[in-house]
Amino acid sequence: MSIVKKQNRRTFTIRPSGRSTDFISPSFGHGCLYNCSYCYMKRNKPYGLSVAKNTEAILTSINNHVTFDDTIKPNQTHSEYITYDISCNEDFALHAKYHEWEKIFTFFKDHPKAMGSFATKYVNNQLLNFNPEEKIRIRYSLMPQNKADIHEPCTTKIIDRIKSIDKFIEAGYDVHVNFSPIIVYKNWLSDYSRLFDLMNKHIQHKKNVLAECIFLTHNFKRHKLNLKYNPLTEIDIWVPHMQEEKESEYGGTNVRYKRNFKYTYIKEFKHLHNSKIPWNKIRYIF
């Protein structure tokens, strides 16, 4: 049985985001061929990937939406364009070969109002052959490598993600970084200090690279899966004495760092970040 299935997308709901992007597009794909310990999507789809066959219908729904949207610009997602996350439920760069990715990128490149965006943990050099003229934003997820080895198995090494940033900017992409999830553990700030040193050393187009910062949110359903298949991961991310419950807006009970703890963690992270890489403007942090 194939782990990748193609099927027609039947619903075309476009949801507001307001953080990474203005909106979240209908899914071009649902599922992931990675198996990151904290992945919220895999709580509901632990295995396999479904890919939409009706790409054109999804693009039409985005076009219809953006045509009548009255989002006020500039805002923190972009100074001019209305931004759509095209990869909320998958890693688009990893799965690009299963998609009509050039058609999708061309749609955004040519559109007068819309811009596409996705987060990824994979450096896909095939995408360098396309120049989207800064109408596609890649958001590289970054965390200290010693924790990526545990929580993001088989993903592109952190140093290679960092080194690819200039290449993709020069190829015509808008590139940001996505510190997500930020996991708090012993010596976490020392590890992030070294990560910021790598960014300072290897990123030349510094003024172009902005950041999103998202502290860990975990989930009981995913916790049980990890205990079954990779219990080592839970040492870092299931820490009840540091966490409190939060009802997800999409259903289910999540856990996040306790409010008073998180206030301190955010303050410490921002202080370190701004002292080491002040050029990397933080778009938002929570």
Contacts in CASP RR format, 6 or more apart in sequence:
PFRMAT RR
TARGET T0000
AUTHOR 0000-0000-0000
METHOD contacts of the structure
MODEL  1
MSIVKKQNRRTFTIRPSGRSTDFISPSFGHGCLYNCSYCYMKRNKPYGLS
VAKNTEAILTSINNHVTFDDTIKPNQTHSEYITYDISCNEDFALHAKYHE
WEKIFTFFKDHPKAMGSFATKYVNNQLLNFNPEEKIRIRYSLMPQNKADI
HEPCTTKIIDRIKSIDKFIEAGYDVHVNFSPIIVYKNWLSDYSRLFDLMN
KHIQHKKNVLAECIFLTHNFKRHKLNLKYNPLTEIDIWVPHMQEEKESEY
GGTNVRYKRNFKYTYIKEFKHLHNSKIPWNKIRYIF
3 33 0 8 1.000
3 47 0 8 1.000
3 48 0 8 1.000
3 49 0 8 1.000
4 33 0 8 1.000
4 48 0 8 1.000
4 49 0 8 1.000
4 50 0 8 1.000
4 51 0 8 1.000
4 98 0 8 1.000
5 48 0 8 1.000
5 49 0 8 1.000
5 50 0 8 1.000
5 51 0 8 1.000
6 50 0 8 1.000
6 51 0 8 1.000
6 52 0 8 1.000
6 53 0 8 1.000
6 98 0 8 1.000
7 50 0 8 1.000
7 51 0 8 1.000
7 52 0 8 1.000
7 53 0 8 1.000
8 52 0 8 1.000
8 53 0 8 1.000
8 54 0 8 1.000
8 57 0 8 1.000
9 26 0 8 1.000
9 27 0 8 1.000
9 28 0 8 1.000
9 52 0 8 1.000
9 53 0 8 1.000
9 54 0 8 1.000
9 57 0 8 1.000
9 58 0 8 1.000
11 26 0 8 1.000
12 26 0 8 1.000
12 57 0 8 1.000
12 58 0 8 1.000
12 61 0 8 1.000
13 26 0 8 1.000
14 23 0 8 1.000
14 24 0 8 1.000
14 25 0 8 1.000
14 26 0 8 1.000
14 61 0 8 1.000
14 62 0 8 1.000
14 65 0 8 1.000
14 84 0 8 1.000
15 23 0 8 1.000
15 24 0 8 1.000
16 22 0 8 1.000
16 23 0 8 1.000
16 24 0 8 1.000
17 23 0 8 1.000
17 24 0 8 1.000
17 85 0 8 1.000
18 77 0 8 1.000
19 77 0 8 1.000
19 212 0 8 1.000
19 284 0 8 1.000
20 77 0 8 1.000
20 83 0 8 1.000
20 85 0 8 1.000
20 117 0 8 1.000
20 119 0 8 1.000
20 139 0 8 1.000
20 178 0 8 1.000
20 212 0 8 1.000
21 77 0 8 1.000
21 83 0 8 1.000
21 84 0 8 1.000
21 85 0 8 1.000
21 116 0 8 1.000
21 117 0 8 1.000
22 69 0 8 1.000
22 71 0 8 1.000
22 75 0 8 1.000
22 77 0 8 1.000
22 78 0 8 1.000
22 82 0 8 1.000
22 83 0 8 1.000
22 84 0 8 1.000
23 65 0 8 1.000
23 69 0 8 1.000
23 82 0 8 1.000
23 83 0 8 1.000
23 84 0 8 1.000
23 85 0 8 1.000
24 84 0 8 1.000
24 85 0 8 1.000
24 88 0 8 1.000
25 58 0 8 1.000
25 61 0 8 1.000
25 62 0 8 1.000
25 84 0 8 1.000
25 85 0 8 1.000
25 86 0 8 1.000
25 88 0 8 1.000
26 52 0 8 1.000
26 58 0 8 1.000
26 61 0 8 1.000
26 62 0 8 1.000
27 52 0 8 1.000
27 88 0 8 1.000
27 89 0 8 1.000
27 90 0 8 1.000
28 51 0 8 1.000
28 52 0 8 1.000
28 55 0 8 1.000
28 58 0 8 1.000
28 86 0 8 1.000
28 87 0 8 1.000
28 90 0 8 1.000
28 92 0 8 1.000
28 99 0 8 1.000
28 104 0 8 1.000
29 49 0 8 1.000
29 50 0 8 1.000
29 51 0 8 1.000
29 52 0 8 1.000
29 87 0 8 1.000
29 89 0 8 1.000
29 90 0 8 1.000
29 95 0 8 1.000
29 99 0 8 1.000
30 41 0 8 1.000
30 45 0 8 1.000
30 49 0 8 1.000
30 50 0 8 1.000
30 89 0 8 1.000
30 90 0 8 1.000
31 41 0 8 1.000
31 42 0 8 1.000
31 45 0 8 1.000
31 48 0 8 1.000
31 49 0 8 1.000
31 50 0 8 1.000
31 89 0 8 1.000
31 90 0 8 1.000
32 39 0 8 1.000
32 41 0 8 1.000
32 42 0 8 1.000
32 48 0 8 1.000
32 49 0 8 1.000
32 90 0 8 1.000
32 91 0 8 1.000
32 94 0 8 1.000
32 95 0 8 1.000
33 48 0 8 1.000
33 49 0 8 1.000
33 91 0 8 1.000
33 94 0 8 1.000
33 95 0 8 1.000
34 91 0 8 1.000
34 94 0 8 1.000
34 121 0 8 1.000
34 122 0 8 1.000
34 152 0 8 1.000
34 153 0 8 1.000
34 154 0 8 1.000
34 155 0 8 1.000
35 42 0 8 1.000
35 153 0 8 1.000
35 154 0 8 1.000
35 230 0 8 1.000
36 42 0 8 1.000
36 121 0 8 1.000
36 151 0 8 1.000
36 152 0 8 1.000
36 153 0 8 1.000
36 155 0 8 1.000
37 150 0 8 1.000
37 151 0 8 1.000
37 152 0 8 1.000
37 222 0 8 1.000
37 226 0 8 1.000
37 230 0 8 1.000
37 233 0 8 1.000
37 234 0 8 1.000
37 237 0 8 1.000
38 151 0 8 1.000
38 181 0 8 1.000
38 183 0 8 1.000
38 216 0 8 1.000
38 217 0 8 1.000
38 218 0 8 1.000
38 222 0 8 1.000
38 237 0 8 1.000
39 222 0 8 1.000
40 217 0 8 1.000
40 219 0 8 1.000
40 222 0 8 1.000
41 88 0 8 1.000
41 89 0 8 1.000
41 90 0 8 1.000
42 222 0 8 1.000
42 225 0 8 1.000
43 219 0 8 1.000
43 221 0 8 1.000
43 222 0 8 1.000
43 225 0 8 1.000
44 221 0 8 1.000
45 89 0 8 1.000
46 225 0 8 1.000
49 90 0 8 1.000
49 95 0 8 1.000
49 98 0 8 1.000
51 95 0 8 1.000
51 98 0 8 1.000
51 99 0 8 1.000
52 58 0 8 1.000
55 99 0 8 1.000
55 100 0 8 1.000
55 103 0 8 1.000
55 104 0 8 1.000
56 103 0 8 1.000
59 103 0 8 1.000
59 104 0 8 1.000
59 107 0 8 1.000
62 84 0 8 1.000
62 107 0 8 1.000
62 114 0 8 1.000
63 107 0 8 1.000
63 111 0 8 1.000
63 114 0 8 1.000
66 82 0 8 1.000
66 84 0 8 1.000
66 111 0 8 1.000
66 113 0 8 1.000
66 114 0 8 1.000
67 113 0 8 1.000
69 82 0 8 1.000
69 113 0 8 1.000
71 82 0 8 1.000
73 79 0 8 1.000
73 80 0 8 1.000
73 81 0 8 1.000
73 82 0 8 1.000
74 80 0 8 1.000
76 283 0 8 1.000
76 284 0 8 1.000
77 83 0 8 1.000
77 283 0 8 1.000
78 115 0 8 1.000
81 113 0 8 1.000
81 114 0 8 1.000
81 115 0 8 1.000
81 135 0 8 1.000
82 113 0 8 1.000
82 114 0 8 1.000
82 115 0 8 1.000
83 114 0 8 1.000
83 115 0 8 1.000
83 116 0 8 1.000
83 117 0 8 1.000
83 137 0 8 1.000
84 108 0 8 1.000
84 114 0 8 1.000
84 115 0 8 1.000
84 116 0 8 1.000
84 117 0 8 1.000
85 116 0 8 1.000
85 117 0 8 1.000
85 118 0 8 1.000
85 119 0 8 1.000
86 92 0 8 1.000
86 104 0 8 1.000
86 116 0 8 1.000
86 117 0 8 1.000
86 118 0 8 1.000
87 117 0 8 1.000
87 118 0 8 1.000
87 119 0 8 1.000
87 120 0 8 1.000
91 118 0 8 1.000
91 119 0 8 1.000
91 120 0 8 1.000
91 121 0 8 1.000
91 122 0 8 1.000
92 99 0 8 1.000
92 101 0 8 1.000
92 118 0 8 1.000
92 120 0 8 1.000
93 118 0 8 1.000
93 120 0 8 1.000
93 122 0 8 1.000
93 123 0 8 1.000
93 124 0 8 1.000
93 127 0 8 1.000
93 138 0 8 1.000
94 120 0 8 1.000
94 121 0 8 1.000
94 122 0 8 1.000
94 124 0 8 1.000
96 124 0 8 1.000
96 126 0 8 1.000
96 127 0 8 1.000
97 126 0 8 1.000
101 127 0 8 1.000
102 130 0 8 1.000
105 130 0 8 1.000
105 132 0 8 1.000
105 135 0 8 1.000
105 136 0 8 1.000
107 114 0 8 1.000
108 114 0 8 1.000
108 115 0 8 1.000
108 116 0 8 1.000
108 132 0 8 1.000
108 135 0 8 1.000
108 136 0 8 1.000
109 132 0 8 1.000
109 133 0 8 1.000
109 135 0 8 1.000
109 136 0 8 1.000
111 135 0 8 1.000
114 135 0 8 1.000
115 135 0 8 1.000
115 136 0 8 1.000
115 137 0 8 1.000
115 174 0 8 1.000
116 135 0 8 1.000
116 136 0 8 1.000
116 137 0 8 1.000
117 136 0 8 1.000
117 137 0 8 1.000
117 138 0 8 1.000
117 139 0 8 1.000
118 137 0 8 1.000
118 138 0 8 1.000
118 139 0 8 1.000
119 139 0 8 1.000
119 140 0 8 1.000
119 141 0 8 1.000
119 178 0 8 1.000
119 180 0 8 1.000
120 138 0 8 1.000
120 139 0 8 1.000
120 140 0 8 1.000
120 141 0 8 1.000
121 140 0 8 1.000
121 141 0 8 1.000
121 152 0 8 1.000
121 155 0 8 1.000
121 156 0 8 1.000
121 161 0 8 1.000
122 155 0 8 1.000
122 156 0 8 1.000
123 156 0 8 1.000
123 160 0 8 1.000
123 161 0 8 1.000
123 164 0 8 1.000
125 164 0 8 1.000
125 167 0 8 1.000
127 138 0 8 1.000
127 168 0 8 1.000
127 171 0 8 1.000
127 173 0 8 1.000
128 167 0 8 1.000
128 168 0 8 1.000
128 171 0 8 1.000
130 171 0 8 1.000
131 171 0 8 1.000
131 172 0 8 1.000
132 172 0 8 1.000
132 173 0 8 1.000
133 172 0 8 1.000
134 172 0 8 1.000
134 173 0 8 1.000
134 174 0 8 1.000
135 174 0 8 1.000
136 173 0 8 1.000
136 174 0 8 1.000
137 173 0 8 1.000
137 174 0 8 1.000
137 175 0 8 1.000
137 176 0 8 1.000
138 168 0 8 1.000
138 173 0 8 1.000
138 174 0 8 1.000
138 175 0 8 1.000
138 176 0 8 1.000
139 175 0 8 1.000
139 176 0 8 1.000
139 177 0 8 1.000
139 178 0 8 1.000
139 212 0 8 1.000
140 161 0 8 1.000
140 162 0 8 1.000
140 164 0 8 1.000
140 165 0 8 1.000
140 175 0 8 1.000
140 176 0 8 1.000
140 177 0 8 1.000
140 178 0 8 1.000
141 152 0 8 1.000
141 161 0 8 1.000
141 177 0 8 1.000
141 178 0 8 1.000
141 179 0 8 1.000
141 180 0 8 1.000
142 158 0 8 1.000
142 161 0 8 1.000
142 162 0 8 1.000
142 177 0 8 1.000
142 178 0 8 1.000
142 179 0 8 1.000
142 195 0 8 1.000
142 199 0 8 1.000
143 151 0 8 1.000
143 152 0 8 1.000
143 158 0 8 1.000
143 179 0 8 1.000
143 180 0 8 1.000
143 181 0 8 1.000
143 182 0 8 1.000
143 183 0 8 1.000
143 195 0 8 1.000
144 158 0 8 1.000
144 188 0 8 1.000
144 191 0 8 1.000
144 192 0 8 1.000
144 194 0 8 1.000
144 195 0 8 1.000
145 157 0 8 1.000
145 158 0 8 1.000
145 159 0 8 1.000
145 195 0 8 1.000
146 191 0 8 1.000
147 183 0 8 1.000
147 185 0 8 1.000
147 191 0 8 1.000
147 236 0 8 1.000
148 155 0 8 1.000
148 157 0 8 1.000
148 158 0 8 1.000
150 232 0 8 1.000
150 233 0 8 1.000
150 236 0 8 1.000
151 183 0 8 1.000
151 233 0 8 1.000
151 236 0 8 1.000
151 237 0 8 1.000
158 195 0 8 1.000
158 198 0 8 1.000
159 198 0 8 1.000
159 202 0 8 1.000
162 198 0 8 1.000
162 199 0 8 1.000
162 202 0 8 1.000
162 203 0 8 1.000
163 202 0 8 1.000
165 175 0 8 1.000
165 177 0 8 1.000
165 202 0 8 1.000
165 203 0 8 1.000
165 205 0 8 1.000
165 209 0 8 1.000
166 202 0 8 1.000
166 203 0 8 1.000
166 204 0 8 1.000
166 205 0 8 1.000
168 175 0 8 1.000
169 175 0 8 1.000
169 205 0 8 1.000
169 208 0 8 1.000
169 209 0 8 1.000
170 205 0 8 1.000
174 208 0 8 1.000
175 205 0 8 1.000
175 208 0 8 1.000
175 209 0 8 1.000
176 209 0 8 1.000
176 210 0 8 1.000
176 211 0 8 1.000
176 212 0 8 1.000
176 283 0 8 1.000
177 199 0 8 1.000
177 209 0 8 1.000
177 210 0 8 1.000
177 211 0 8 1.000
177 212 0 8 1.000
177 280 0 8 1.000
178 211 0 8 1.000
178 212 0 8 1.000
178 214 0 8 1.000
179 211 0 8 1.000
179 212 0 8 1.000
179 213 0 8 1.000
179 214 0 8 1.000
180 212 0 8 1.000
180 213 0 8 1.000
180 214 0 8 1.000
181 214 0 8 1.000
181 215 0 8 1.000
181 216 0 8 1.000
181 217 0 8 1.000
181 237 0 8 1.000
182 188 0 8 1.000
182 213 0 8 1.000
182 214 0 8 1.000
182 215 0 8 1.000
182 216 0 8 1.000
182 265 0 8 1.000
182 269 0 8 1.000
183 216 0 8 1.000
183 236 0 8 1.000
183 237 0 8 1.000
184 215 0 8 1.000
184 216 0 8 1.000
184 242 0 8 1.000
184 257 0 8 1.000
184 261 0 8 1.000
184 265 0 8 1.000
185 236 0 8 1.000
189 268 0 8 1.000
189 269 0 8 1.000
189 272 0 8 1.000
192 269 0 8 1.000
192 272 0 8 1.000
192 273 0 8 1.000
193 272 0 8 1.000
193 276 0 8 1.000
196 272 0 8 1.000
196 273 0 8 1.000
196 276 0 8 1.000
196 277 0 8 1.000
197 276 0 8 1.000
199 277 0 8 1.000
199 280 0 8 1.000
200 276 0 8 1.000
200 277 0 8 1.000
203 209 0 8 1.000
206 279 0 8 1.000
206 280 0 8 1.000
207 279 0 8 1.000
209 279 0 8 1.000
209 280 0 8 1.000
210 280 0 8 1.000
210 281 0 8 1.000
210 282 0 8 1.000
210 283 0 8 1.000
211 273 0 8 1.000
211 280 0 8 1.000
211 281 0 8 1.000
211 282 0 8 1.000
211 283 0 8 1.000
212 282 0 8 1.000
212 283 0 8 1.000
212 284 0 8 1.000
212 285 0 8 1.000
213 266 0 8 1.000
213 269 0 8 1.000
213 270 0 8 1.000
213 273 0 8 1.000
213 282 0 8 1.000
213 284 0 8 1.000
213 285 0 8 1.000
213 286 0 8 1.000
214 285 0 8 1.000
214 286 0 8 1.000
215 256 0 8 1.000
215 257 0 8 1.000
215 262 0 8 1.000
215 265 0 8 1.000
215 266 0 8 1.000
215 286 0 8 1.000
216 237 0 8 1.000
216 256 0 8 1.000
216 257 0 8 1.000
217 246 0 8 1.000
217 254 0 8 1.000
217 255 0 8 1.000
217 256 0 8 1.000
218 237 0 8 1.000
218 238 0 8 1.000
218 243 0 8 1.000
218 254 0 8 1.000
218 255 0 8 1.000
218 256 0 8 1.000
219 248 0 8 1.000
219 252 0 8 1.000
219 253 0 8 1.000
219 254 0 8 1.000
219 255 0 8 1.000
220 253 0 8 1.000
220 255 0 8 1.000
221 252 0 8 1.000
223 234 0 8 1.000
223 238 0 8 1.000
226 233 0 8 1.000
226 234 0 8 1.000
226 237 0 8 1.000
226 238 0 8 1.000
227 234 0 8 1.000
238 255 0 8 1.000
240 255 0 8 1.000
242 257 0 8 1.000
242 258 0 8 1.000
242 261 0 8 1.000
243 255 0 8 1.000
243 256 0 8 1.000
243 257 0 8 1.000
243 258 0 8 1.000
244 255 0 8 1.000
244 256 0 8 1.000
244 257 0 8 1.000
244 258 0 8 1.000
244 259 0 8 1.000
245 253 0 8 1.000
245 254 0 8 1.000
245 255 0 8 1.000
246 253 0 8 1.000
246 254 0 8 1.000
246 255 0 8 1.000
246 256 0 8 1.000
247 253 0 8 1.000
247 254 0 8 1.000
248 254 0 8 1.000
256 262 0 8 1.000
257 265 0 8 1.000
266 285 0 8 1.000
266 286 0 8 1.000
269 285 0 8 1.000
270 282 0 8 1.000
270 285 0 8 1.000
273 280 0 8 1.000
273 282 0 8 1.000
274 282 0 8 1.000
END
